[in-house]
Amino acid sequence: MNDFRRFGLDLDPQVAVGLQSGLTAVEELLAESVTGEYPFLTQVSRHLVDAGGKRLRPLLVLLGAQYGDPSAPGVTPAAVVVELTHLATLYHDDVMDEALLRRGAESANSRYGNSVAILTGDYLFARASDLLADLGPQAVRIQARTFARLVTGQVRETVGPTPQEDPVEHHLQVLADKTGSLIACAGRFGGLMSGADAGTVEVLADFGEKFGVAFQLSDDLLDIASVSQISGKTPGTDLREGVATLPVLLARRSTNPQDARLLQLTAGPIIDDDEHAEALALLRAHPALSEARDVTRQWAEGAREALSALPAGSVTDALSELCDLVVTRSV
């Protein structure tokens, strides 16, 4: 069972009880939503659900709902919609990345094959759409536009920057589309489904987008800086696969001849284990890692500044604490 206390949030006791109750309801509906008539499809659909995960997106829906009526009937389904959408993208991402592990366990594509993993992702999108149908046309439109941004971000990442684009700015736009958009959707759904006023809904969405970029940046930093599987991935996975995250992109701006070896190693996928270890060590010692942390802090602070328009209280404080968490987890 997922517990919001894993995030270290200091909430009013009454709010905390309601939040935990809400997460329990989310887990129950999530399990119900991935259970179908065909046992094998249910098994594959439960693969990532049972592997756990932070449930960050449902948590943000529930926190956003605190600015209205958190017991409103659309809150729990909306939280499950964003988590199903997130899970679906993970199935697809792992196929595209040829990932072997997800959340410390064997990825679905490794266990069941690419075709089954892709189809399972599609099935989860369908299950999310089924829940959306009961939330009204506005919710359907929000989800559709979010989904369009998710796909746009993936295509943008796959194609890469044009010669006229700054690779760093291109990368940050990819993160805004692929990660920020769905977390923004979570904040928007929380406010909207609870009946919060329109201004609050927009603030929650703005916070979610900026926080989402910061969260993904910190996740990418963990992939380099962590010496364990804190991030749920083997450290240096992005390097091995030739995925250029922010620290690599910043290092590529260097004109220092001493960085020639690092730039050579990170020019593409790294198959050799010794070269992978060498690249990881060089990047960990490079100023680009510290610079990437500064960029992460800037996005987290931008998210925190968005909260200034919300009423003071333990929920707003909790959202602010998440901004601290996203920075400290990358150190």
C-alpha positions as protocol buffer text, in pm:
chain_id: "A"
residue {
  index: 1
  type: MET
  ca { x: 0 y: 0 z: 0 }
}
residue {
  index: 2
  type: ASN
  ca { x: 135 y: 343 z: -93 }
}
residue {
  index: 3
  type: ASP
  ca { x: 175 y: 597 z: 182 }
}
residue {
  index: 4
  type: PHE
  ca { x: 212 y: 972 z: 125 }
}
residue {
  index: 5
  type: ARG
  ca { x: 444 y: 984 z: 429 }
}
residue {
  index: 6
  type: ARG
  ca { x: 721 y: 845 z: 210 }
}
residue {
  index: 7
  type: PHE
  ca { x: 747 y: 1203 z: 80 }
}
residue {
  index: 8
  type: GLY
  ca { x: 801 y: 1339 z: 431 }
}
residue {
  index: 9
  type: LEU
  ca { x: 511 y: 1583 z: 408 }
}
residue {
  index: 10
  type: ASP
  ca { x: 405 y: 1764 z: 724 }
}
residue {
  index: 11
  type: LEU
  ca { x: 28 y: 1788 z: 697 }
}
residue {
  index: 12
  type: ASP
  ca { x: -256 y: 1878 z: 927 }
}
residue {
  index: 13
  type: PRO
  ca { x: -360 y: 1544 z: 1090 }
}
residue {
  index: 14
  type: GLN
  ca { x: -713 y: 1563 z: 954 }
}
residue {
  index: 15
  type: VAL
  ca { x: -586 y: 1632 z: 603 }
}
residue {
  index: 16
  type: ALA
  ca { x: -333 y: 1351 z: 640 }
}
residue {
  index: 17
  type: VAL
  ca { x: -601 y: 1098 z: 731 }
}
residue {
  index: 18
  type: GLY
  ca { x: -811 y: 1204 z: 436 }
}
residue {
  index: 19
  type: LEU
  ca { x: -513 y: 1189 z: 203 }
}
residue {
  index: 20
  type: GLN
  ca { x: -423 y: 837 z: 311 }
}
residue {
  index: 21
  type: SER
  ca { x: -783 y: 732 z: 269 }
}
residue {
  index: 22
  type: GLY
  ca { x: -778 y: 884 z: -78 }
}
residue {
  index: 23
  type: LEU
  ca { x: -464 y: 694 z: -177 }
}
residue {
  index: 24
  type: THR
  ca { x: -622 y: 372 z: -55 }
}
residue {
  index: 25
  type: ALA
  ca { x: -926 y: 439 z: -274 }
}
residue {
  index: 26
  type: VAL
  ca { x: -694 y: 512 z: -568 }
}
residue {
  index: 27
  type: GLU
  ca { x: -517 y: 179 z: -523 }
}
residue {
  index: 28
  type: GLU
  ca { x: -847 y: -7 z: -511 }
}
residue {
  index: 29
  type: LEU
  ca { x: -982 y: 155 z: -827 }
}
residue {
  index: 30
  type: LEU
  ca { x: -646 y: 117 z: -1001 }
}
residue {
  index: 31
  type: ALA
  ca { x: -646 y: -257 z: -932 }
}
residue {
  index: 32
  type: GLU
  ca { x: -1006 y: -282 z: -1052 }
}
residue {
  index: 33
  type: SER
  ca { x: -929 y: -86 z: -1367 }
}
residue {
  index: 34
  type: VAL
  ca { x: -650 y: -320 z: -1481 }
}
residue {
  index: 35
  type: THR
  ca { x: -853 y: -633 z: -1414 }
}
residue {
  index: 36
  type: GLY
  ca { x: -1022 y: -759 z: -1728 }
}
residue {
  index: 37
  type: GLU
  ca { x: -1188 y: -1067 z: -1872 }
}
residue {
  index: 38
  type: TYR
  ca { x: -865 y: -1209 z: -2016 }
}
residue {
  index: 39
  type: PRO
  ca { x: -641 y: -1330 z: -1729 }
}
residue {
  index: 40
  type: PHE
  ca { x: -316 y: -1294 z: -1923 }
}
residue {
  index: 41
  type: LEU
  ca { x: -387 y: -930 z: -2008 }
}
residue {
  index: 42
  type: THR
  ca { x: -474 y: -866 z: -1644 }
}
residue {
  index: 43
  type: GLN
  ca { x: -144 y: -1024 z: -1542 }
}
residue {
  index: 44
  type: VAL
  ca { x: 60 y: -807 z: -1776 }
}
residue {
  index: 45
  type: SER
  ca { x: -141 y: -496 z: -1688 }
}
residue {
  index: 46
  type: ARG
  ca { x: -74 y: -554 z: -1319 }
}
residue {
  index: 47
  type: HIS
  ca { x: 298 y: -597 z: -1383 }
}
residue {
  index: 48
  type: LEU
  ca { x: 385 y: -232 z: -1315 }
}
residue {
  index: 49
  type: VAL
  ca { x: 94 y: -169 z: -1079 }
}
residue {
  index: 50
  type: ASP
  ca { x: 221 y: -441 z: -849 }
}
residue {
  index: 51
  type: ALA
  ca { x: 580 y: -318 z: -883 }
}
residue {
  index: 52
  type: GLY
  ca { x: 476 y: -14 z: -682 }
}
residue {
  index: 53
  type: GLY
  ca { x: 590 y: 333 z: -775 }
}
residue {
  index: 54
  type: LYS
  ca { x: 566 y: 667 z: -604 }
}
residue {
  index: 55
  type: ARG
  ca { x: 204 y: 740 z: -706 }
}
residue {
  index: 56
  type: LEU
  ca { x: 318 y: 1102 z: -729 }
}
residue {
  index: 57
  type: ARG
  ca { x: 58 y: 1197 z: -987 }
}
residue {
  index: 58
  type: PRO
  ca { x: -242 y: 1063 z: -790 }
}
residue {
  index: 59
  type: LEU
  ca { x: -99 y: 1231 z: -481 }
}
residue {
  index: 60
  type: LEU
  ca { x: -96 y: 1565 z: -661 }
}
residue {
  index: 61
  type: VAL
  ca { x: -457 y: 1514 z: -771 }
}
residue {
  index: 62
  type: LEU
  ca { x: -554 y: 1451 z: -409 }
}
residue {
  index: 63
  type: LEU
  ca { x: -354 y: 1747 z: -280 }
}
residue {
  index: 64
  type: GLY
  ca { x: -506 y: 1974 z: -546 }
}
residue {
  index: 65
  type: ALA
  ca { x: -851 y: 1856 z: -442 }
}
residue {
  index: 66
  type: GLN
  ca { x: -790 y: 1996 z: -94 }
}
residue {
  index: 67
  type: TYR
  ca { x: -858 y: 2344 z: -236 }
}
residue {
  index: 68
  type: GLY
  ca { x: -1216 y: 2237 z: -306 }
}
residue {
  index: 69
  type: ASP
  ca { x: -1416 y: 1938 z: -185 }
}
residue {
  index: 70
  type: PRO
  ca { x: -1171 y: 1646 z: -162 }
}
residue {
  index: 71
  type: SER
  ca { x: -1461 y: 1401 z: -128 }
}
residue {
  index: 72
  type: ALA
  ca { x: -1616 y: 1500 z: -461 }
}
residue {
  index: 73
  type: PRO
  ca { x: -1696 y: 1191 z: -669 }
}
residue {
  index: 74
  type: GLY
  ca { x: -1465 y: 1273 z: -960 }
}
residue {
  index: 75
  type: VAL
  ca { x: -1146 y: 1307 z: -756 }
}
residue {
  index: 76
  type: THR
  ca { x: -1052 y: 939 z: -720 }
}
residue {
  index: 77
  type: PRO
  ca { x: -1129 y: 844 z: -1082 }
}
residue {
  index: 78
  type: ALA
  ca { x: -926 y: 1144 z: -1204 }
}
residue {
  index: 79
  type: ALA
  ca { x: -631 y: 1034 z: -991 }
}
residue {
  index: 80
  type: VAL
  ca { x: -652 y: 686 z: -1140 }
}
residue {
  index: 81
  type: VAL
  ca { x: -674 y: 829 z: -1492 }
}
residue {
  index: 82
  type: VAL
  ca { x: -342 y: 1011 z: -1457 }
}
residue {
  index: 83
  type: GLU
  ca { x: -174 y: 705 z: -1305 }
}
residue {
  index: 84
  type: LEU
  ca { x: -305 y: 473 z: -1577 }
}
residue {
  index: 85
  type: THR
  ca { x: -181 y: 719 z: -1838 }
}
residue {
  index: 86
  type: HIS
  ca { x: 158 y: 734 z: -1670 }
}
residue {
  index: 87
  type: LEU
  ca { x: 182 y: 355 z: -1650 }
}
residue {
  index: 88
  type: ALA
  ca { x: 83 y: 320 z: -2015 }
}
residue {
  index: 89
  type: THR
  ca { x: 365 y: 552 z: -2120 }
}
residue {
  index: 90
  type: LEU
  ca { x: 611 y: 343 z: -1918 }
}
residue {
  index: 91
  type: TYR
  ca { x: 520 y: 29 z: -2111 }
}
residue {
  index: 92
  type: HIS
  ca { x: 575 y: 216 z: -2437 }
}
residue {
  index: 93
  type: ASP
  ca { x: 893 y: 390 z: -2319 }
}
residue {
  index: 94
  type: ASP
  ca { x: 1054 y: 64 z: -2213 }
}
residue {
  index: 95
  type: VAL
  ca { x: 994 y: -81 z: -2558 }
}
residue {
  index: 96
  type: MET
  ca { x: 1145 y: 224 z: -2728 }
}
residue {
  index: 97
  type: ASP
  ca { x: 1440 y: 227 z: -2489 }
}
residue {
  index: 98
  type: GLU
  ca { x: 1482 y: -153 z: -2496 }
}
residue {
  index: 99
  type: ALA
  ca { x: 1489 y: -133 z: -2117 }
}
residue {
  index: 100
  type: LEU
  ca { x: 1558 y: -448 z: -1917 }
}
residue {
  index: 101
  type: LEU
  ca { x: 1447 y: -316 z: -1579 }
}
residue {
  index: 102
  type: ARG
  ca { x: 1167 y: -97 z: -1450 }
}
residue {
  index: 103
  type: ARG
  ca { x: 1129 y: -7 z: -1082 }
}
residue {
  index: 104
  type: GLY
  ca { x: 1404 y: -252 z: -996 }
}
residue {
  index: 105
  type: ALA
  ca { x: 1223 y: -546 z: -1158 }
}
residue {
  index: 106
  type: GLU
  ca { x: 1220 y: -704 z: -1502 }
}
residue {
  index: 107
  type: SER
  ca { x: 1047 y: -476 z: -1750 }
}
residue {
  index: 108
  type: ALA
  ca { x: 728 y: -594 z: -1920 }
}
residue {
  index: 109
  type: ASN
  ca { x: 892 y: -596 z: -2262 }
}
residue {
  index: 110
  type: SER
  ca { x: 1173 y: -816 z: -2130 }
}
residue {
  index: 111
  type: ARG
  ca { x: 932 y: -1062 z: -1975 }
}
residue {
  index: 112
  type: TYR
  ca { x: 648 y: -1066 z: -2228 }
}
residue {
  index: 113
  type: GLY
  ca { x: 797 y: -922 z: -2547 }
}
residue {
  index: 114
  type: ASN
  ca { x: 762 y: -588 z: -2722 }
}
residue {
  index: 115
  type: SER
  ca { x: 430 y: -654 z: -2892 }
}
residue {
  index: 116
  type: VAL
  ca { x: 255 y: -752 z: -2568 }
}
residue {
  index: 117
  type: ALA
  ca { x: 407 y: -454 z: -2384 }
}
residue {
  index: 118
  type: ILE
  ca { x: 289 y: -209 z: -2652 }
}
residue {
  index: 119
  type: LEU
  ca { x: -60 y: -354 z: -2658 }
}
residue {
  index: 120
  type: THR
  ca { x: -77 y: -346 z: -2279 }
}
residue {
  index: 121
  type: GLY
  ca { x: 10 y: 22 z: -2283 }
}
residue {
  index: 122
  type: ASP
  ca { x: -271 y: 75 z: -2533 }
}
residue {
  index: 123
  type: TYR
  ca { x: -507 y: -119 z: -2309 }
}
residue {
  index: 124
  type: LEU
  ca { x: -424 y: 104 z: -2011 }
}
residue {
  index: 125
  type: PHE
  ca { x: -493 y: 412 z: -2221 }
}
residue {
  index: 126
  type: ALA
  ca { x: -830 y: 260 z: -2307 }
}
residue {
  index: 127
  type: ARG
  ca { x: -906 y: 191 z: -1940 }
}
residue {
  index: 128
  type: ALA
  ca { x: -819 y: 552 z: -1857 }
}
residue {
  index: 129
  type: SER
  ca { x: -1054 y: 671 z: -2133 }
}
residue {
  index: 130
  type: ASP
  ca { x: -1333 y: 459 z: -1991 }
}
residue {
  index: 131
  type: LEU
  ca { x: -1303 y: 635 z: -1657 }
}
residue {
  index: 132
  type: LEU
  ca { x: -1277 y: 973 z: -1828 }
}
residue {
  index: 133
  type: ALA
  ca { x: -1609 y: 924 z: -2003 }
}
residue {
  index: 134
  type: ASP
  ca { x: -1787 y: 963 z: -1669 }
}
residue {
  index: 135
  type: LEU
  ca { x: -1595 y: 1282 z: -1579 }
}
residue {
  index: 136
  type: GLY
  ca { x: -1739 y: 1496 z: -1854 }
}
residue {
  index: 137
  type: PRO
  ca { x: -1626 y: 1648 z: -2185 }
}
residue {
  index: 138
  type: GLN
  ca { x: -1397 y: 1903 z: -2021 }
}
residue {
  index: 139
  type: ALA
  ca { x: -1197 y: 1628 z: -1853 }
}
residue {
  index: 140
  type: VAL
  ca { x: -1182 y: 1433 z: -2179 }
}
residue {
  index: 141
  type: ARG
  ca { x: -1050 y: 1742 z: -2359 }
}
residue {
  index: 142
  type: ILE
  ca { x: -786 y: 1805 z: -2093 }
}
residue {
  index: 143
  type: GLN
  ca { x: -669 y: 1445 z: -2113 }
}
residue {
  index: 144
  type: ALA
  ca { x: -666 y: 1449 z: -2495 }
}
residue {
  index: 145
  type: ARG
  ca { x: -454 y: 1763 z: -2503 }
}
residue {
  index: 146
  type: THR
  ca { x: -222 y: 1619 z: -2242 }
}
residue {
  index: 147
  type: PHE
  ca { x: -188 y: 1298 z: -2443 }
}
residue {
  index: 148
  type: ALA
  ca { x: -108 y: 1504 z: -2754 }
}
residue {
  index: 149
  type: ARG
  ca { x: 173 y: 1675 z: -2565 }
}
residue {
  index: 150
  type: LEU
  ca { x: 306 y: 1342 z: -2438 }
}
residue {
  index: 151
  type: VAL
  ca { x: 330 y: 1214 z: -2793 }
}
residue {
  index: 152
  type: THR
  ca { x: 474 y: 1542 z: -2919 }
}
residue {
  index: 153
  type: GLY
  ca { x: 743 y: 1526 z: -2654 }
}
residue {
  index: 154
  type: GLN
  ca { x: 832 y: 1169 z: -2745 }
}
residue {
  index: 155
  type: VAL
  ca { x: 853 y: 1251 z: -3115 }
}
residue {
  index: 156
  type: ARG
  ca { x: 1051 y: 1566 z: -3040 }
}
residue {
  index: 157
  type: GLU
  ca { x: 1297 y: 1358 z: -2838 }
}
residue {
  index: 158
  type: THR
  ca { x: 1318 y: 1086 z: -3104 }
}
residue {
  index: 159
  type: VAL
  ca { x: 1382 y: 1330 z: -3390 }
}
residue {
  index: 160
  type: GLY
  ca { x: 1619 y: 1550 z: -3189 }
}
residue {
  index: 161
  type: PRO
  ca { x: 1687 y: 1923 z: -3218 }
}
residue {
  index: 162
  type: THR
  ca { x: 1716 y: 2096 z: -3553 }
}
residue {
  index: 163
  type: PRO
  ca { x: 2047 y: 2265 z: -3639 }
}
residue {
  index: 164
  type: GLN
  ca { x: 1884 y: 2596 z: -3545 }
}
residue {
  index: 165
  type: GLU
  ca { x: 1775 y: 2478 z: -3198 }
}
residue {
  index: 166
  type: ASP
  ca { x: 1974 y: 2494 z: -2877 }
}
residue {
  index: 167
  type: PRO
  ca { x: 2002 y: 2130 z: -2760 }
}
residue {
  index: 168
  type: VAL
  ca { x: 1951 y: 2229 z: -2396 }
}
residue {
  index: 169
  type: GLU
  ca { x: 1635 y: 2429 z: -2467 }
}
residue {
  index: 170
  type: HIS
  ca { x: 1510 y: 2147 z: -2689 }
}
residue {
  index: 171
  type: HIS
  ca { x: 1569 y: 1900 z: -2406 }
}
residue {
  index: 172
  type: LEU
  ca { x: 1382 y: 2113 z: -2153 }
}
residue {
  index: 173
  type: GLN
  ca { x: 1086 y: 2136 z: -2392 }
}
residue {
  index: 174
  type: VAL
  ca { x: 1089 y: 1758 z: -2425 }
}
residue {
  index: 175
  type: LEU
  ca { x: 1072 y: 1727 z: -2046 }
}
residue {
  index: 176
  type: ALA
  ca { x: 789 y: 1979 z: -2027 }
}
residue {
  index: 177
  type: ASP
  ca { x: 591 y: 1778 z: -2283 }
}
residue {
  index: 178
  type: LYS
  ca { x: 676 y: 1426 z: -2166 }
}
residue {
  index: 179
  type: THR
  ca { x: 669 y: 1476 z: -1788 }
}
residue {
  index: 180
  type: GLY
  ca { x: 548 y: 1825 z: -1702 }
}
residue {
  index: 181
  type: SER
  ca { x: 226 y: 1801 z: -1901 }
}
residue {
  index: 182
  type: LEU
  ca { x: 89 y: 1497 z: -1717 }
}
residue {
  index: 183
  type: ILE
  ca { x: 183 y: 1632 z: -1373 }
}
residue {
  index: 184
  type: ALA
  ca { x: 18 y: 1961 z: -1473 }
}
residue {
  index: 185
  type: CYS
  ca { x: -288 y: 1756 z: -1569 }
}
residue {
  index: 186
  type: ALA
  ca { x: -284 y: 1597 z: -1223 }
}
residue {
  index: 187
  type: GLY
  ca { x: -289 y: 1936 z: -1054 }
}
residue {
  index: 188
  type: ARG
  ca { x: -559 y: 2063 z: -1289 }
}
residue {
  index: 189
  type: PHE
  ca { x: -777 y: 1756 z: -1233 }
}
residue {
  index: 190
  type: GLY
  ca { x: -745 y: 1787 z: -856 }
}
residue {
  index: 191
  type: GLY
  ca { x: -868 y: 2144 z: -856 }
}
residue {
  index: 192
  type: LEU
  ca { x: -1129 y: 2094 z: -1126 }
}
residue {
  index: 193
  type: MET
  ca { x: -1289 y: 1777 z: -987 }
}
residue {
  index: 194
  type: SER
  ca { x: -1308 y: 1921 z: -637 }
}
residue {
  index: 195
  type: GLY
  ca { x: -1484 y: 2236 z: -755 }
}
residue {
  index: 196
  type: ALA
  ca { x: -1200 y: 2477 z: -677 }
}
residue {
  index: 197
  type: ASP
  ca { x: -1220 y: 2819 z: -843 }
}
residue {
  index: 198
  type: ALA
  ca { x: -1078 y: 2865 z: -1191 }
}
residue {
  index: 199
  type: GLY
  ca { x: -779 y: 3068 z: -1071 }
}
residue {
  index: 200
  type: THR
  ca { x: -674 y: 2795 z: -829 }
}
residue {
  index: 201
  type: VAL
  ca { x: -707 y: 2532 z: -1102 }
}
residue {
  index: 202
  type: GLU
  ca { x: -470 y: 2728 z: -1327 }
}
residue {
  index: 203
  type: VAL
  ca { x: -219 y: 2777 z: -1045 }
}
residue {
  index: 204
  type: LEU
  ca { x: -218 y: 2404 z: -970 }
}
residue {
  index: 205
  type: ALA
  ca { x: -158 y: 2329 z: -1337 }
}
residue {
  index: 206
  type: ASP
  ca { x: 125 y: 2584 z: -1357 }
}
residue {
  index: 207
  type: PHE
  ca { x: 283 y: 2442 z: -1044 }
}
residue {
  index: 208
  type: GLY
  ca { x: 251 y: 2088 z: -1180 }
}
residue {
  index: 209
  type: GLU
  ca { x: 423 y: 2168 z: -1509 }
}
residue {
  index: 210
  type: LYS
  ca { x: 722 y: 2335 z: -1347 }
}
residue {
  index: 211
  type: PHE
  ca { x: 745 y: 2079 z: -1071 }
}
residue {
  index: 212
  type: GLY
  ca { x: 725 y: 1801 z: -1331 }
}
residue {
  index: 213
  type: VAL
  ca { x: 1026 y: 1935 z: -1522 }
}
residue {
  index: 214
  type: ALA
  ca { x: 1221 y: 1968 z: -1196 }
}
residue {
  index: 215
  type: PHE
  ca { x: 1124 y: 1615 z: -1096 }
}
residue {
  index: 216
  type: GLN
  ca { x: 1244 y: 1465 z: -1426 }
}
residue {
  index: 217
  type: LEU
  ca { x: 1566 y: 1664 z: -1412 }
}
residue {
  index: 218
  type: SER
  ca { x: 1633 y: 1530 z: -1063 }
}
residue {
  index: 219
  type: ASP
  ca { x: 1555 y: 1177 z: -1181 }
}
residue {
  index: 220
  type: ASP
  ca { x: 1810 y: 1213 z: -1459 }
}
residue {
  index: 221
  type: LEU
  ca { x: 2066 y: 1346 z: -1210 }
}
residue {
  index: 222
  type: LEU
  ca { x: 2007 y: 1044 z: -990 }
}
residue {
  index: 223
  type: ASP
  ca { x: 2082 y: 820 z: -1286 }
}
residue {
  index: 224
  type: ILE
  ca { x: 2430 y: 968 z: -1293 }
}
residue {
  index: 225
  type: ALA
  ca { x: 2507 y: 1061 z: -933 }
}
residue {
  index: 226
  type: SER
  ca { x: 2350 y: 772 z: -744 }
}
residue {
  index: 227
  type: VAL
  ca { x: 2567 y: 475 z: -652 }
}
residue {
  index: 228
  type: SER
  ca { x: 2264 y: 258 z: -583 }
}
residue {
  index: 229
  type: GLN
  ca { x: 1929 y: 192 z: -746 }
}
residue {
  index: 230
  type: ILE
  ca { x: 1756 y: 479 z: -566 }
}
residue {
  index: 231
  type: SER
  ca { x: 1611 y: 597 z: -895 }
}
residue {
  index: 232
  type: GLY
  ca { x: 1471 y: 253 z: -976 }
}
residue {
  index: 233
  type: LYS
  ca { x: 1724 y: 217 z: -1258 }
}
residue {
  index: 234
  type: THR
  ca { x: 2080 y: 91 z: -1272 }
}
residue {
  index: 235
  type: PRO
  ca { x: 2303 y: 401 z: -1242 }
}
residue {
  index: 236
  type: GLY
  ca { x: 2427 y: 522 z: -1577 }
}
residue {
  index: 237
  type: THR
  ca { x: 2143 y: 363 z: -1775 }
}
residue {
  index: 238
  type: ASP
  ca { x: 2096 y: 676 z: -1985 }
}
residue {
  index: 239
  type: LEU
  ca { x: 2467 y: 691 z: -2061 }
}
residue {
  index: 240
  type: ARG
  ca { x: 2475 y: 327 z: -2165 }
}
residue {
  index: 241
  type: GLU
  ca { x: 2179 y: 379 z: -2398 }
}
residue {
  index: 242
  type: GLY
  ca { x: 2324 y: 697 z: -2547 }
}
residue {
  index: 243
  type: VAL
  ca { x: 2046 y: 915 z: -2405 }
}
residue {
  index: 244
  type: ALA
  ca { x: 2182 y: 1267 z: -2361 }
}
residue {
  index: 245
  type: THR
  ca { x: 2027 y: 1414 z: -2047 }
}
residue {
  index: 246
  type: LEU
  ca { x: 2097 y: 1765 z: -1920 }
}
residue {
  index: 247
  type: PRO
  ca { x: 2443 y: 1701 z: -1765 }
}
residue {
  index: 248
  type: VAL
  ca { x: 2572 y: 1554 z: -2092 }
}
residue {
  index: 249
  type: LEU
  ca { x: 2420 y: 1834 z: -2297 }
}
residue {
  index: 250
  type: LEU
  ca { x: 2580 y: 2094 z: -2071 }
}
residue {
  index: 251
  type: ALA
  ca { x: 2915 y: 1913 z: -2085 }
}
residue {
  index: 252
  type: ARG
  ca { x: 2899 y: 1924 z: -2466 }
}
residue {
  index: 253
  type: ARG
  ca { x: 2912 y: 2304 z: -2447 }
}
residue {
  index: 254
  type: SER
  ca { x: 3264 y: 2278 z: -2307 }
}
residue {
  index: 255
  type: THR
  ca { x: 3560 y: 2393 z: -2516 }
}
residue {
  index: 256
  type: ASN
  ca { x: 3810 y: 2258 z: -2263 }
}
residue {
  index: 257
  type: PRO
  ca { x: 4047 y: 2011 z: -2436 }
}
residue {
  index: 258
  type: GLN
  ca { x: 4049 y: 1805 z: -2116 }
}
residue {
  index: 259
  type: ASP
  ca { x: 3686 y: 1714 z: -2180 }
}
residue {
  index: 260
  type: ALA
  ca { x: 3762 y: 1551 z: -2515 }
}
residue {
  index: 261
  type: ARG
  ca { x: 3752 y: 1198 z: -2372 }
}
residue {
  index: 262
  type: LEU
  ca { x: 3418 y: 1254 z: -2200 }
}
residue {
  index: 263
  type: LEU
  ca { x: 3266 y: 1399 z: -2516 }
}
residue {
  index: 264
  type: GLN
  ca { x: 3400 y: 1107 z: -2718 }
}
residue {
  index: 265
  type: LEU
  ca { x: 3252 y: 851 z: -2478 }
}
residue {
  index: 266
  type: THR
  ca { x: 2912 y: 1021 z: -2457 }
}
residue {
  index: 267
  type: ALA
  ca { x: 2872 y: 1071 z: -2831 }
}
residue {
  index: 268
  type: GLY
  ca { x: 2651 y: 760 z: -2849 }
}
residue {
  index: 269
  type: PRO
  ca { x: 2559 y: 437 z: -2669 }
}
residue {
  index: 270
  type: ILE
  ca { x: 2833 y: 285 z: -2453 }
}
residue {
  index: 271
  type: ILE
  ca { x: 2851 y: -92 z: -2487 }
}
residue {
  index: 272
  type: ASP
  ca { x: 3183 y: -162 z: -2315 }
}
residue {
  index: 273
  type: ASP
  ca { x: 3154 y: -187 z: -1934 }
}
residue {
  index: 274
  type: ASP
  ca { x: 3492 y: -27 z: -1869 }
}
residue {
  index: 275
  type: GLU
  ca { x: 3415 y: 267 z: -2096 }
}
residue {
  index: 276
  type: HIS
  ca { x: 3076 y: 304 z: -1929 }
}
residue {
  index: 277
  type: ALA
  ca { x: 3239 y: 321 z: -1586 }
}
residue {
  index: 278
  type: GLU
  ca { x: 3494 y: 571 z: -1717 }
}
residue {
  index: 279
  type: ALA
  ca { x: 3225 y: 797 z: -1867 }
}
residue {
  index: 280
  type: LEU
  ca { x: 3021 y: 782 z: -1548 }
}
residue {
  index: 281
  type: ALA
  ca { x: 3323 y: 881 z: -1336 }
}
residue {
  index: 282
  type: LEU
  ca { x: 3418 y: 1166 z: -1569 }
}
residue {
  index: 283
  type: LEU
  ca { x: 3064 y: 1303 z: -1575 }
}
residue {
  index: 284
  type: ARG
  ca { x: 3029 y: 1280 z: -1198 }
}
residue {
  index: 285
  type: ALA
  ca { x: 3341 y: 1494 z: -1161 }
}
residue {
  index: 286
  type: HIS
  ca { x: 3246 y: 1744 z: -1433 }
}
residue {
  index: 287
  type: PRO
  ca { x: 3113 y: 2094 z: -1351 }
}
residue {
  index: 288
  type: ALA
  ca { x: 2816 y: 2017 z: -1578 }
}
residue {
  index: 289
  type: LEU
  ca { x: 2668 y: 1802 z: -1303 }
}
residue {
  index: 290
  type: SER
  ca { x: 2663 y: 2095 z: -1061 }
}
residue {
  index: 291
  type: GLU
  ca { x: 2525 y: 2321 z: -1334 }
}
residue {
  index: 292
  type: ALA
  ca { x: 2246 y: 2072 z: -1400 }
}
residue {
  index: 293
  type: ARG
  ca { x: 2161 y: 2074 z: -1030 }
}
residue {
  index: 294
  type: ASP
  ca { x: 2134 y: 2453 z: -1047 }
}
residue {
  index: 295
  type: VAL
  ca { x: 1890 y: 2426 z: -1337 }
}
residue {
  index: 296
  type: THR
  ca { x: 1687 y: 2175 z: -1136 }
}
residue {
  index: 297
  type: ARG
  ca { x: 1674 y: 2419 z: -843 }
}
residue {
  index: 298
  type: GLN
  ca { x: 1556 y: 2695 z: -1075 }
}
residue {
  index: 299
  type: TRP
  ca { x: 1264 y: 2487 z: -1199 }
}
residue {
  index: 300
  type: ALA
  ca { x: 1176 y: 2382 z: -844 }
}
residue {
  index: 301
  type: GLU
  ca { x: 1184 y: 2744 z: -731 }
}
residue {
  index: 302
  type: GLY
  ca { x: 963 y: 2840 z: -1024 }
}
residue {
  index: 303
  type: ALA
  ca { x: 712 y: 2581 z: -907 }
}
residue {
  index: 304
  type: ARG
  ca { x: 731 y: 2714 z: -552 }
}
residue {
  index: 305
  type: GLU
  ca { x: 676 y: 3071 z: -669 }
}
residue {
  index: 306
  type: ALA
  ca { x: 358 y: 2961 z: -847 }
}
residue {
  index: 307
  type: LEU
  ca { x: 221 y: 2853 z: -509 }
}
residue {
  index: 308
  type: SER
  ca { x: 227 y: 3211 z: -379 }
}
residue {
  index: 309
  type: ALA
  ca { x: -116 y: 3263 z: -535 }
}
residue {
  index: 310
  type: LEU
  ca { x: -269 y: 2982 z: -326 }
}
residue {
  index: 311
  type: PRO
  ca { x: -412 y: 3021 z: 27 }
}
residue {
  index: 312
  type: ALA
  ca { x: -163 y: 2966 z: 308 }
}
residue {
  index: 313
  type: GLY
  ca { x: -199 y: 2640 z: 497 }
}
residue {
  index: 314
  type: SER
  ca { x: -62 y: 2289 z: 541 }
}
residue {
  index: 315
  type: VAL
  ca { x: -155 y: 2178 z: 187 }
}
residue {
  index: 316
  type: THR
  ca { x: 27 y: 2468 z: 23 }
}
residue {
  index: 317
  type: ASP
  ca { x: 318 y: 2404 z: 260 }
}
residue {
  index: 318
  type: ALA
  ca { x: 318 y: 2037 z: 155 }
}
residue {
  index: 319
  type: LEU
  ca { x: 340 y: 2131 z: -212 }
}
residue {
  index: 320
  type: SER
  ca { x: 629 y: 2361 z: -124 }
}
residue {
  index: 321
  type: GLU
  ca { x: 798 y: 2075 z: 62 }
}
residue {
  index: 322
  type: LEU
  ca { x: 778 y: 1868 z: -255 }
}
residue {
  index: 323
  type: CYS
  ca { x: 987 y: 2137 z: -424 }
}
residue {
  index: 324
  type: ASP
  ca { x: 1252 y: 2090 z: -155 }
}
residue {
  index: 325
  type: LEU
  ca { x: 1236 y: 1713 z: -196 }
}
residue {
  index: 326
  type: VAL
  ca { x: 1290 y: 1726 z: -570 }
}
residue {
  index: 327
  type: VAL
  ca { x: 1612 y: 1919 z: -515 }
}
residue {
  index: 328
  type: THR
  ca { x: 1754 y: 1721 z: -223 }
}
residue {
  index: 329
  type: ARG
  ca { x: 1691 y: 1384 z: -392 }
}
residue {
  index: 330
  type: SER
  ca { x: 1929 y: 1485 z: -670 }
}
residue {
  index: 331
  type: VAL
  ca { x: 2218 y: 1577 z: -440 }
}
